[in-house]
Amino acid sequence: PAWQRDRIMTDEWMQWLDQRSPDQPFFGFLFYDAVNYRTYPPEFAGRVAINPADALAKKIADYKTSVIFDDDLVGQVIAGLETRGLMDNTVVIISADHGEEFNENDDGIKGHGSGYSRHQLGVPMLVAWPGMEPQQISARTSHYDIAPTLVRRLLGCSNDYSDYSSGRDIFAGPQWDWLIVGSYYNYAVLEPEQITVTFPNGMYEVR
């Protein structure tokens, strides 16, 4: 199950940190999957109170419990960086590839990749950047912005962002007026006041 894979990945990451050459820079990418499948170890059961007669409440509770579990693993990763003296010169980014919807709009849409609501598109992004003052960014951003931010600020690349990315520096802006977002079989254009959804047969829908 996904929660076991997440634990194995975390253990292997710690082992890799200990075996790497300490005088070389490194890049790590850990993709936690328990939340996607709403799975968690047996000892985490019961962390979220539910009404057992409510099927949707059970799914939401499983989702929240899997978040608690993966949050615990992420905490272990950060603690591992701290105990190895790496947090003072390591950029850490925590985010997700999509949100999860539980019919919050009362339109029958659930899960992810099934619609273009805020519940599916909005994800948290936490960035720990040594030497940078804490701030909260409320402008519209995109996953596309991660690569140019790292390439410009960490690798010293001075090329125009458009040479290698569709994004821009997440700290410098400007915010996106519109975004292209994708699902498993179609995509949509997000604007402040409307969403235009395309379909494989050439039709489109404005919401």
N, CA and C atoms as a LAMMPS dump frame, in Angstrom:
ITEM: TIMESTEP
0
ITEM: NUMBER OF ATOMS
621
ITEM: BOX BOUNDS ff ff ff
-5.0000000000000000e+02 5.0000000000000000e+02
-5.0000000000000000e+02 5.0000000000000000e+02
-5.0000000000000000e+02 5.0000000000000000e+02
ITEM: ATOMS id mol type element x y z
1 1 1 N 0.826 -1.213 0
2 1 2 C 0 0 0
3 1 3 C 0.861 1.264 0
4 2 1 N 0.242 2.376 -0.388
5 2 2 C 0.99 3.613 -0.56
6 2 3 C 1.692 4.054 0.721
7 3 1 N 1.056 3.853 1.876
8 3 2 C 1.689 4.327 3.113
9 3 3 C 2.978 3.571 3.39
10 4 1 N 3.038 2.294 3.029
11 4 2 C 4.281 1.536 3.214
12 4 3 C 5.366 2.044 2.269
13 5 1 N 4.978 2.332 1.023
14 5 2 C 5.943 2.886 0.069
15 5 3 C 6.491 4.216 0.57
16 6 1 N 5.61 5.039 1.166
17 6 2 C 6.06 6.333 1.673
18 6 3 C 7.07 6.164 2.805
19 7 1 N 6.845 5.193 3.663
20 7 2 C 7.795 4.941 4.751
21 7 3 C 9.137 4.447 4.201
22 8 1 N 9.074 3.536 3.244
23 8 2 C 10.305 3.013 2.634
24 8 3 C 11.085 4.14 1.971
25 9 1 N 10.385 4.996 1.228
26 9 2 C 11.041 6.104 0.548
27 9 3 C 11.735 7.022 1.551
28 10 1 N 11.071 7.304 2.669
29 10 2 C 11.66 8.17 3.682
30 10 3 C 12.918 7.545 4.27
31 11 1 N 12.874 6.257 4.564
32 11 2 C 14.046 5.563 5.093
33 11 3 C 15.195 5.565 4.077
34 12 1 N 14.868 5.317 2.823
35 12 2 C 15.902 5.294 1.787
36 12 3 C 16.507 6.681 1.579
37 13 1 N 15.681 7.718 1.733
38 13 2 C 16.179 9.1 1.616
39 13 3 C 17.199 9.394 2.714
40 14 1 N 16.905 8.978 3.934
41 14 2 C 17.832 9.19 5.043
42 14 3 C 19.143 8.454 4.784
43 15 1 N 19.055 7.229 4.277
44 15 2 C 20.26 6.457 3.97
45 15 3 C 21.082 7.149 2.892
46 16 1 N 20.381 7.676 1.887
47 16 2 C 21.077 8.357 0.796
48 16 3 C 21.791 9.605 1.309
49 17 1 N 21.154 10.351 2.206
50 17 2 C 21.793 11.536 2.767
51 17 3 C 23.098 11.18 3.468
52 18 1 N 23.097 10.062 4.17
53 18 2 C 24.289 9.654 4.905
54 18 3 C 25.399 9.142 3.989
55 19 1 N 25.032 8.66 2.801
56 19 2 C 26.02 8.084 1.898
57 19 3 C 26.531 9.074 0.855
58 20 1 N 25.86 10.198 0.688
59 20 2 C 26.246 11.153 -0.353
60 20 3 C 27.573 11.817 0.007
61 21 1 N 28.22 12.371 -1.016
62 21 2 C 29.458 13.112 -0.799
63 21 3 C 29.112 14.469 -0.176
64 22 1 N 29.593 14.764 1.025
65 22 2 C 29.189 15.992 1.72
66 22 3 C 29.665 17.274 1.063
67 23 1 N 30.651 17.197 0.161
68 23 2 C 31.16 18.411 -0.477
69 23 3 C 30.478 18.695 -1.818
70 24 1 N 29.456 17.907 -2.146
71 24 2 C 28.74 18.099 -3.405
72 24 3 C 27.308 18.573 -3.137
73 25 1 N 26.81 19.512 -3.955
74 25 2 C 25.4 19.897 -3.817
75 25 3 C 24.495 18.735 -4.198
76 26 1 N 23.256 18.768 -3.748
77 26 2 C 22.361 17.654 -4.042
78 26 3 C 20.956 18.168 -4.32
79 27 1 N 20.188 17.323 -4.985
80 27 2 C 18.782 17.604 -5.269
81 27 3 C 17.984 16.365 -4.923
82 28 1 N 16.925 16.518 -4.174
83 28 2 C 16.077 15.386 -3.828
84 28 3 C 14.627 15.676 -4.17
85 29 1 N 13.92 14.633 -4.598
86 29 2 C 12.494 14.766 -4.901
87 29 3 C 11.772 13.594 -4.261
88 30 1 N 10.942 13.874 -3.269
89 30 2 C 10.197 12.826 -2.576
90 30 3 C 8.711 13.01 -2.863
91 31 1 N 8.104 12.005 -3.471
92 31 2 C 6.689 12.083 -3.846
93 31 3 C 5.881 11.172 -2.925
94 32 1 N 5.225 11.77 -1.948
95 32 2 C 4.411 10.998 -1.005
96 32 3 C 3.047 10.711 -1.614
97 33 1 N 2.615 9.468 -1.507
98 33 2 C 1.446 9.009 -2.264
99 33 3 C 0.287 8.527 -1.395
100 34 1 N 0.487 8.43 -0.078
101 34 2 C -0.582 7.898 0.779
102 34 3 C -1.844 8.75 0.703
103 35 1 N -1.674 10.07 0.596
104 35 2 C -2.836 10.965 0.545
105 35 3 C -3.652 10.701 -0.718
106 36 1 N -2.959 10.408 -1.794
107 36 2 C -3.645 10.158 -3.062
108 36 3 C -4.57 8.952 -2.971
109 37 1 N -4.174 7.962 -2.153
110 37 2 C -4.963 6.743 -2.018
111 37 3 C -5.731 6.679 -0.695
112 38 1 N -5.574 7.718 0.12
113 38 2 C -6.24 7.797 1.419
114 38 3 C -5.938 6.555 2.271
115 39 1 N -4.653 6.184 2.322
116 39 2 C -4.233 5.037 3.119
117 39 3 C -3.283 5.503 4.215
118 40 1 N -3.204 4.705 5.275
119 40 2 C -2.347 5.048 6.411
120 40 3 C -2.147 3.793 7.26
121 41 1 N -1.124 3.788 8.125
122 41 2 C -0.874 2.615 8.964
123 41 3 C -2.013 2.399 9.953
124 42 1 N -2.213 1.167 10.39
125 42 2 C -3.305 0.872 11.336
126 42 3 C -3.256 1.719 12.593
127 43 1 N -2.06 2.046 13.073
128 43 2 C -1.967 2.809 14.316
129 43 3 C -2.44 4.253 14.167
130 44 1 N -2.662 4.706 12.938
131 44 2 C -3.179 6.055 12.726
132 44 3 C -4.707 6.079 12.662
133 45 1 N -5.333 4.919 12.632
134 45 2 C -6.8 4.853 12.568
135 45 3 C -7.398 5.518 13.808
136 46 1 N -8.482 6.236 13.602
137 46 2 C -9.164 6.881 14.711
138 46 3 C -8.642 8.251 15.057
139 47 1 N -7.666 8.739 14.305
140 47 2 C -7.125 10.073 14.595
141 47 3 C -8.151 11.175 14.304
142 48 1 N -9.06 10.882 13.351
143 48 2 C -10.093 11.858 12.973
144 48 3 C -11.452 11.278 13.314
145 49 1 N -12.221 11.976 14.137
146 49 2 C -13.545 11.495 14.547
147 49 3 C -14.519 11.567 13.38
148 50 1 N -15.377 10.544 13.243
149 50 2 C -16.349 10.515 12.146
150 50 3 C -17.668 9.936 12.634
151 51 1 N -18.692 10.172 11.809
152 51 2 C -19.971 9.499 11.97
153 51 3 C -19.933 8.264 11.074
154 52 1 N -19.859 7.059 11.636
155 52 2 C -19.695 5.851 10.81
156 52 3 C -20.826 5.625 9.822
157 53 1 N -21.969 6.274 10.026
158 53 2 C -23.094 6.094 9.113
159 53 3 C -22.992 6.995 7.886
160 54 1 N -22.053 7.923 7.884
161 54 2 C -21.894 8.873 6.795
162 54 3 C -20.719 8.435 5.926
163 55 1 N -21.016 7.915 4.747
164 55 2 C -19.971 7.376 3.871
165 55 3 C -19.002 8.462 3.416
166 56 1 N -19.523 9.66 3.089
167 56 2 C -18.649 10.741 2.641
168 56 3 C -17.743 11.2 3.777
169 57 1 N -18.297 11.261 4.981
170 57 2 C -17.485 11.663 6.136
171 57 3 C -16.347 10.684 6.365
172 58 1 N -16.589 9.4 6.105
173 58 2 C -15.533 8.387 6.25
174 58 3 C -14.411 8.634 5.242
175 59 1 N -14.767 8.972 4.011
176 59 2 C -13.748 9.245 3.001
177 59 3 C -12.931 10.482 3.37
178 60 1 N -13.614 11.513 3.859
179 60 2 C -12.913 12.733 4.261
180 60 3 C -11.985 12.438 5.437
181 61 1 N -12.459 11.618 6.377
182 61 2 C -11.633 11.265 7.536
183 61 3 C -10.398 10.474 7.096
184 62 1 N -10.576 9.548 6.151
185 62 2 C -9.432 8.79 5.642
186 62 3 C -8.436 9.725 4.959
187 63 1 N -8.963 10.682 4.216
188 63 2 C -8.098 11.66 3.537
189 63 3 C -7.299 12.463 4.564
190 64 1 N -7.978 12.987 5.571
191 64 2 C -7.297 13.787 6.591
192 64 3 C -6.291 12.957 7.379
193 65 1 N -6.633 11.706 7.643
194 65 2 C -5.717 10.843 8.386
195 65 3 C -4.468 10.55 7.57
196 66 1 N -4.628 10.344 6.274
197 66 2 C -3.46 10.11 5.421
198 66 3 C -2.589 11.361 5.341
199 67 1 N -3.224 12.536 5.399
200 67 2 C -2.453 13.789 5.442
201 67 3 C -1.637 13.851 6.73
202 68 1 N -2.259 13.49 7.852
203 68 2 C -1.556 13.478 9.137
204 68 3 C -0.354 12.542 9.078
205 69 1 N -0.548 11.376 8.464
206 69 2 C 0.528 10.402 8.356
207 69 3 C 1.685 10.937 7.528
208 70 1 N 1.387 11.448 6.316
209 70 2 C 2.461 11.953 5.465
210 70 3 C 3.097 13.205 6.069
211 71 1 N 2.316 14.002 6.782
212 71 2 C 2.873 15.16 7.474
213 71 3 C 3.917 14.718 8.496
214 72 1 N 3.655 13.601 9.152
215 72 2 C 4.608 13.053 10.11
216 72 3 C 5.906 12.656 9.415
217 73 1 N 5.791 12.052 8.231
218 73 2 C 6.987 11.66 7.485
219 73 3 C 7.77 12.875 7.007
220 74 1 N 7.054 13.893 6.55
221 74 2 C 7.732 15.125 6.125
222 74 3 C 8.474 15.74 7.311
223 75 1 N 7.864 15.673 8.487
224 75 2 C 8.533 16.162 9.69
225 75 3 C 9.828 15.409 9.955
226 76 1 N 9.822 14.107 9.692
227 76 2 C 11.034 13.309 9.864
228 76 3 C 12.12 13.738 8.877
229 77 1 N 11.704 14.048 7.646
230 77 2 C 12.667 14.49 6.635
231 77 3 C 13.313 15.806 7.055
232 78 1 N 12.497 16.755 7.52
233 78 2 C 13.038 18.044 7.947
234 78 3 C 13.944 17.88 9.163
235 79 1 N 13.516 17.049 10.109
236 79 2 C 14.354 16.788 11.275
237 79 3 C 15.671 16.149 10.858
238 80 1 N 15.621 15.278 9.84
239 80 2 C 16.832 14.639 9.341
240 80 3 C 17.803 15.641 8.746
241 81 1 N 17.278 16.643 8.039
242 81 2 C 18.134 17.698 7.497
243 81 3 C 18.735 18.529 8.624
244 82 1 N 17.92 18.803 9.648
245 82 2 C 18.402 19.612 10.767
246 82 3 C 19.514 18.903 11.531
247 83 1 N 19.322 17.622 11.836
248 83 2 C 20.326 16.898 12.616
249 83 3 C 21.627 16.716 11.829
250 84 1 N 21.556 16.765 10.511
251 84 2 C 22.758 16.646 9.684
252 84 3 C 23.356 18.005 9.351
253 85 1 N 22.779 19.069 9.906
254 85 2 C 23.307 20.419 9.69
255 85 3 C 23.102 20.945 8.287
256 86 1 N 22.035 20.499 7.606
257 86 2 C 21.819 20.872 6.21
258 86 3 C 20.752 21.944 6.005
259 87 1 N 19.96 22.241 7.027
260 87 2 C 18.851 23.179 6.829
261 87 3 C 19.315 24.608 6.57
262 88 1 N 20.524 24.955 7.015
263 88 2 C 21.001 26.326 6.835
264 88 3 C 21.451 26.615 5.417
265 89 1 N 21.608 25.583 4.59
266 89 2 C 22.013 25.839 3.2
267 89 3 C 21.241 24.966 2.21
268 90 1 N 20.004 24.618 2.58
269 90 2 C 19.17 23.791 1.71
270 90 3 C 17.803 24.446 1.531
271 91 1 N 17.366 24.58 0.293
272 91 2 C 16.019 25.062 0.005
273 91 3 C 15.062 23.875 0.061
274 92 1 N 14.001 24.001 0.829
275 92 2 C 13.006 22.932 0.955
276 92 3 C 11.662 23.451 0.457
277 93 1 N 11.06 22.734 -0.472
278 93 2 C 9.75 23.104 -1.018
279 93 3 C 8.776 21.968 -0.75
280 94 1 N 7.646 22.293 -0.142
281 94 2 C 6.592 21.308 0.117
282 94 3 C 5.341 21.751 -0.636
283 95 1 N 4.833 20.886 -1.492
284 95 2 C 3.627 21.227 -2.249
285 95 3 C 2.912 19.943 -2.641
286 96 1 N 1.976 20.057 -3.566
287 96 2 C 1.207 18.91 -4.049
288 96 3 C 0.902 19.11 -5.527
289 97 1 N 0.58 18.013 -6.199
290 97 2 C 0.288 18.125 -7.63
291 97 3 C -1.172 18.458 -7.904
292 98 1 N -2.052 18.244 -6.925
293 98 2 C -3.455 18.591 -7.111
294 98 3 C -4.158 18.569 -5.765
295 99 1 N -5.33 19.174 -5.721
296 99 2 C -6.169 19.1 -4.54
297 99 3 C -7.142 17.936 -4.657
298 100 1 N -8.022 17.817 -3.704
299 100 2 C -9.006 16.727 -3.694
300 100 3 C -10.37 17.325 -3.355
301 101 1 N -11.371 16.974 -4.137
302 101 2 C -12.71 17.55 -3.971
303 101 3 C -13.662 16.511 -3.394
304 102 1 N -14.513 16.953 -2.482
305 102 2 C -15.486 16.069 -1.837
306 102 3 C -16.9 16.657 -1.978
307 103 1 N -17.254 17.053 -3.195
308 103 2 C -18.582 17.594 -3.502
309 103 3 C -18.886 18.864 -2.7
310 104 1 N -17.842 19.678 -2.458
311 104 2 C -18.056 20.927 -1.717
312 104 3 C -19.003 21.89 -2.422
313 105 1 N -19.091 21.786 -3.751
314 105 2 C -19.954 22.694 -4.51
315 105 3 C -21.352 22.125 -4.755
316 106 1 N -21.635 20.95 -4.16
317 106 2 C -22.941 20.303 -4.318
318 106 3 C -23.315 20.077 -5.778
319 107 1 N -22.308 19.76 -6.603
320 107 2 C -22.576 19.48 -8.016
321 107 3 C -22.203 18.049 -8.396
322 108 1 N -21.909 17.226 -7.383
323 108 2 C -21.594 15.825 -7.634
324 108 3 C -20.163 15.551 -8.039
325 109 1 N -19.341 16.577 -8.143
326 109 2 C -17.956 16.384 -8.572
327 109 3 C -17.082 16.058 -7.365
328 110 1 N -16.298 14.992 -7.511
329 110 2 C -15.439 14.543 -6.414
330 110 3 C -14.074 14.15 -6.952
331 111 1 N -13.122 13.983 -6.049
332 111 2 C -11.811 13.488 -6.417
333 111 3 C -10.933 14.557 -7.035
334 112 1 N -10.12 14.142 -8.01
335 112 2 C -9.251 15.068 -8.72
336 112 3 C -9.212 14.672 -10.19
337 113 1 N -8.815 15.605 -11.024
338 113 2 C -8.819 15.338 -12.454
339 113 3 C -10.22 15.233 -13.017
340 114 1 N -11.211 15.65 -12.226
341 114 2 C -12.603 15.531 -12.674
342 114 3 C -13.267 16.886 -12.862
343 115 1 N -12.577 17.947 -12.536
344 115 2 C -13.132 19.287 -12.675
345 115 3 C -12.052 20.316 -12.444
346 116 1 N -12.401 21.564 -12.597
347 116 2 C -11.409 22.632 -12.48
348 116 3 C -11.804 23.639 -11.403
349 117 1 N -12.276 23.122 -10.289
350 117 2 C -12.647 23.997 -9.177
351 117 3 C -11.414 24.327 -8.346
352 118 1 N -11.57 25.289 -7.448
353 118 2 C -10.483 25.638 -6.535
354 118 3 C -10.081 24.444 -5.667
355 119 1 N -11.065 23.589 -5.359
356 119 2 C -10.781 22.451 -4.48
357 119 3 C -9.801 21.471 -5.124
358 120 1 N -9.832 21.377 -6.445
359 120 2 C -8.922 20.471 -7.135
360 120 3 C -7.639 21.155 -7.59
361 121 1 N -7.714 22.455 -7.844
362 121 2 C -6.562 23.163 -8.401
363 121 3 C -5.694 23.836 -7.344
364 122 1 N -6.287 24.241 -6.236
365 122 2 C -5.532 24.948 -5.212
366 122 3 C -4.745 23.983 -4.345
367 123 1 N -3.447 24.223 -4.219
368 123 2 C -2.606 23.385 -3.359
369 123 3 C -1.753 24.282 -2.471
370 124 1 N -1.349 23.776 -1.317
371 124 2 C -0.431 24.551 -0.484
372 124 3 C 0.972 24.541 -1.083
373 125 1 N 1.727 25.568 -0.811
374 125 2 C 3.142 25.562 -1.149
375 125 3 C 3.901 26.273 -0.034
376 126 1 N 4.777 25.527 0.617
377 126 2 C 5.602 26.064 1.693
378 126 3 C 7.051 26.005 1.229
379 127 1 N 7.756 27.135 1.369
380 127 2 C 9.144 27.214 0.929
381 127 3 C 10.006 27.676 2.094
382 128 1 N 11.004 26.868 2.452
383 128 2 C 12.009 27.268 3.44
384 128 3 C 13.279 27.61 2.67
385 129 1 N 13.639 28.903 2.646
386 129 2 C 14.765 29.361 1.841
387 129 3 C 15.744 30.076 2.77
388 130 1 N 16.884 29.477 3.046
389 130 2 C 17.837 30.083 3.982
390 130 3 C 18.188 31.525 3.607
391 131 1 N 18.122 32.397 4.596
392 131 2 C 18.48 33.793 4.377
393 131 3 C 17.366 34.66 3.846
394 132 1 N 16.217 34.085 3.529
395 132 2 C 15.117 34.873 2.989
396 132 3 C 14.107 35.161 4.094
397 133 1 N 13.669 36.398 4.175
398 133 2 C 12.7 36.787 5.185
399 133 3 C 11.359 36.096 4.936
400 134 1 N 10.68 35.66 5.988
401 134 2 C 9.362 35.026 5.807
402 134 3 C 8.383 35.984 5.139
403 135 1 N 7.549 35.445 4.275
404 135 2 C 6.52 36.249 3.607
405 135 3 C 5.394 35.338 3.158
406 136 1 N 4.249 35.961 2.933
407 136 2 C 3.113 35.223 2.395
408 136 3 C 2.777 35.796 1.036
409 137 1 N 2.722 34.93 0.031
410 137 2 C 2.427 35.363 -1.338
411 137 3 C 0.981 35.023 -1.649
412 138 1 N 0.2 36.029 -1.921
413 138 2 C -1.221 35.821 -2.206
414 138 3 C -1.54 35.941 -3.687
415 139 1 N -0.551 36.285 -4.501
416 139 2 C -0.783 36.413 -5.943
417 139 3 C -1.008 35.038 -6.559
418 140 1 N -1.674 35.022 -7.712
419 140 2 C -1.912 33.76 -8.42
420 140 3 C -0.583 33.219 -8.954
421 141 1 N -0.234 32.007 -8.546
422 141 2 C 1.018 31.388 -8.971
423 141 3 C 0.719 30.04 -9.621
424 142 1 N 1.775 29.394 -10.104
425 142 2 C 1.612 28.124 -10.812
426 142 3 C 2.802 27.224 -10.509
427 143 1 N 2.596 25.914 -10.659
428 143 2 C 3.722 24.992 -10.573
429 143 3 C 4.8 25.343 -11.6
430 144 1 N 4.392 25.959 -12.712
431 144 2 C 5.359 26.364 -13.729
432 144 3 C 6.418 27.305 -13.162
433 145 1 N 6.111 27.977 -12.052
434 145 2 C 7.02 28.976 -11.495
435 145 3 C 8.166 28.364 -10.689
436 146 1 N 8.073 27.099 -10.339
437 146 2 C 9.098 26.507 -9.475
438 146 3 C 10.446 26.43 -10.182
439 147 1 N 10.473 25.89 -11.397
440 147 2 C 11.746 25.721 -12.111
441 147 3 C 12.47 27.052 -12.329
442 148 1 N 11.818 28.076 -12.895
443 148 2 C 12.56 29.323 -13.102
444 148 3 C 13.035 29.981 -11.811
445 149 1 N 12.261 29.815 -10.729
446 149 2 C 12.692 30.372 -9.453
447 149 3 C 13.984 29.716 -8.986
448 150 1 N 14.057 28.402 -9.071
449 150 2 C 15.259 27.686 -8.65
450 150 3 C 16.429 27.939 -9.598
451 151 1 N 16.157 27.905 -10.902
452 151 2 C 17.226 28.08 -11.884
453 151 3 C 17.833 29.48 -11.795
454 152 1 N 17 30.484 -11.582
455 152 2 C 17.51 31.857 -11.505
456 152 3 C 18.217 32.121 -10.179
457 153 1 N 17.584 31.731 -9.077
458 153 2 C 18.101 32.118 -7.764
459 153 3 C 19.162 31.165 -7.21
460 154 1 N 19.126 29.89 -7.584
461 154 2 C 20.103 28.938 -7.064
462 154 3 C 21.237 28.661 -8.04
463 155 1 N 20.922 28.578 -9.341
464 155 2 C 21.918 28.196 -10.336
465 155 3 C 22.517 29.385 -11.077
466 156 1 N 21.974 30.577 -10.818
467 156 2 C 22.564 31.776 -11.391
468 156 3 C 22.321 31.959 -12.869
469 157 1 N 21.303 31.323 -13.4
470 157 2 C 20.988 31.471 -14.826
471 157 3 C 20.331 32.825 -15.074
472 158 1 N 20.883 33.591 -16.014
473 158 2 C 20.338 34.923 -16.283
474 158 3 C 19.509 34.982 -17.563
475 159 1 N 19.337 33.841 -18.229
476 159 2 C 18.505 33.817 -19.439
477 159 3 C 17.083 34.28 -19.136
478 160 1 N 16.408 34.727 -20.169
479 160 2 C 14.983 34.992 -20.03
480 160 3 C 14.284 33.691 -19.64
481 161 1 N 13.295 33.818 -18.756
482 161 2 C 12.567 32.622 -18.329
483 161 3 C 11.981 31.867 -19.516
484 162 1 N 11.541 32.603 -20.524
485 162 2 C 10.883 31.981 -21.672
486 162 3 C 11.818 31.078 -22.468
487 163 1 N 13.134 31.165 -22.228
488 163 2 C 14.072 30.289 -22.926
489 163 3 C 13.925 28.836 -22.494
490 164 1 N 13.445 28.624 -21.273
491 164 2 C 13.424 27.264 -20.758
492 164 3 C 12.191 26.927 -19.931
493 165 1 N 11.247 27.852 -19.81
494 165 2 C 10.089 27.577 -18.96
495 165 3 C 8.901 28.422 -19.37
496 166 1 N 7.722 27.956 -18.959
497 166 2 C 6.508 28.755 -19.132
498 166 3 C 6.239 29.61 -17.892
499 167 1 N 7.05 29.422 -16.841
500 167 2 C 6.821 30.13 -15.596
501 167 3 C 7.71 31.335 -15.418
502 168 1 N 7.732 31.844 -14.18
503 168 2 C 8.525 33.022 -13.83
504 168 3 C 8.906 32.922 -12.361
505 169 1 N 9.731 33.829 -11.897
506 169 2 C 10.18 33.828 -10.504
507 169 3 C 8.982 34.021 -9.58
508 170 1 N 8.746 33.052 -8.715
509 170 2 C 7.556 33.084 -7.859
510 170 3 C 7.614 34.233 -6.861
511 171 1 N 8.825 34.706 -6.533
512 171 2 C 8.962 35.785 -5.557
513 171 3 C 8.897 37.168 -6.198
514 172 1 N 9.118 37.227 -7.502
515 172 2 C 9.186 38.524 -8.175
516 172 3 C 7.924 38.878 -8.955
517 173 1 N 7.123 37.86 -9.32
518 173 2 C 5.907 38.123 -10.069
519 173 3 C 6.223 38.496 -11.507
520 174 1 N 5.289 39.141 -12.229
521 174 2 C 3.929 39.472 -11.77
522 174 3 C 3.048 38.229 -11.698
523 175 1 N 1.859 38.37 -11.112
524 175 2 C 0.984 37.215 -11.003
525 175 3 C 0.409 36.85 -12.365
526 176 1 N -0.046 35.626 -12.444
527 176 2 C -0.636 35.134 -13.679
528 176 3 C -2.043 35.724 -13.859
529 177 1 N -2.286 36.321 -15.024
530 177 2 C -3.644 36.768 -15.337
531 177 3 C -4.515 35.588 -15.748
532 178 1 N -3.883 34.592 -16.359
533 178 2 C -4.6 33.377 -16.761
534 178 3 C -3.621 32.218 -16.7
535 179 1 N -4.156 31.024 -16.61
536 179 2 C -3.348 29.817 -16.517
537 179 3 C -3.932 28.715 -17.402
538 180 1 N -3.064 27.877 -17.929
539 180 2 C -3.512 26.651 -18.58
540 180 3 C -3.318 25.517 -17.583
541 181 1 N -4.369 24.764 -17.334
542 181 2 C -4.301 23.642 -16.403
543 181 3 C -4.788 22.384 -17.109
544 182 1 N -4.247 21.244 -16.709
545 182 2 C -4.55 20.017 -17.418
546 182 3 C -5.132 18.941 -16.536
547 183 1 N -5.917 18.072 -17.147
548 183 2 C -6.468 16.899 -16.491
549 183 3 C -5.932 15.679 -17.236
550 184 1 N -6.604 14.536 -17.076
551 184 2 C -6.136 13.319 -17.714
552 184 3 C -6.483 13.262 -19.2
553 185 1 N -7.515 13.965 -19.61
554 185 2 C -7.927 13.86 -21.006
555 185 3 C -8.266 15.205 -21.643
556 186 1 N -8.239 16.292 -20.875
557 186 2 C -8.511 17.597 -21.465
558 186 3 C -7.744 18.671 -20.703
559 187 1 N -7.951 19.91 -21.081
560 187 2 C -7.31 21.001 -20.368
561 187 3 C -8.266 22.187 -20.327
562 188 1 N -7.896 23.193 -19.55
563 188 2 C -8.751 24.36 -19.396
564 188 3 C -7.9 25.61 -19.286
565 189 1 N -8.496 26.729 -19.637
566 189 2 C -7.864 28.037 -19.468
567 189 3 C -8.57 28.74 -18.317
568 190 1 N -7.811 29.065 -17.273
569 190 2 C -8.368 29.741 -16.101
570 190 3 C -8.146 31.239 -16.212
571 191 1 N -9.227 31.987 -16.149
572 191 2 C -9.166 33.446 -16.078
573 191 3 C -9.855 33.878 -14.788
574 192 1 N -9.667 35.126 -14.367
575 192 2 C -10.251 35.549 -13.092
576 192 3 C -11.759 35.333 -12.99
577 193 1 N -12.489 35.478 -14.092
578 193 2 C -13.944 35.419 -14.017
579 193 3 C -14.554 34.237 -14.753
580 194 1 N -13.74 33.416 -15.408
581 194 2 C -14.324 32.283 -16.117
582 194 3 C -13.293 31.195 -16.346
583 195 1 N -13.801 29.985 -16.599
584 195 2 C -12.964 28.834 -16.924
585 195 3 C -13.459 28.274 -18.254
586 196 1 N -12.568 28.156 -19.226
587 196 2 C -12.915 27.59 -20.516
588 196 3 C -12.323 26.185 -20.595
589 197 1 N -13.2 25.185 -20.646
590 197 2 C -12.779 23.79 -20.631
591 197 3 C -12.878 23.216 -22.039
592 198 1 N -11.812 22.587 -22.512
593 198 2 C -11.823 21.962 -23.827
594 198 3 C -12.108 20.474 -23.695
595 199 1 N -12.545 19.873 -24.79
596 199 2 C -12.817 18.437 -24.814
597 199 3 C -12.146 17.819 -26.039
598 200 1 N -11.799 16.529 -25.984
599 200 2 C -11.06 15.895 -27.087
600 200 3 C -11.778 15.967 -28.436
601 201 1 N -13.111 16.076 -28.422
602 201 2 C -13.845 16.111 -29.693
603 201 3 C -13.896 17.501 -30.318
604 202 1 N -13.189 18.469 -29.715
605 202 2 C -13.159 19.823 -30.263
606 202 3 C -14.164 20.76 -29.635
607 203 1 N -15.091 20.25 -28.85
608 203 2 C -16.058 21.103 -28.173
609 203 3 C -15.395 21.787 -26.978
610 204 1 N -16.03 22.841 -26.487
611 204 2 C -15.521 23.492 -25.288
612 204 3 C -16.697 24.018 -24.489
613 205 1 N -16.432 24.325 -23.234
614 205 2 C -17.482 24.766 -22.312
615 205 3 C -16.939 25.929 -21.483
616 206 1 N -17.749 26.979 -21.363
617 206 2 C -17.353 28.134 -20.569
618 206 3 C -18.114 28.102 -19.243
619 207 1 N -17.403 28.143 -18.137
620 207 2 C -18.002 28.1 -16.816
621 207 3 C -17.752 29.429 -16.103
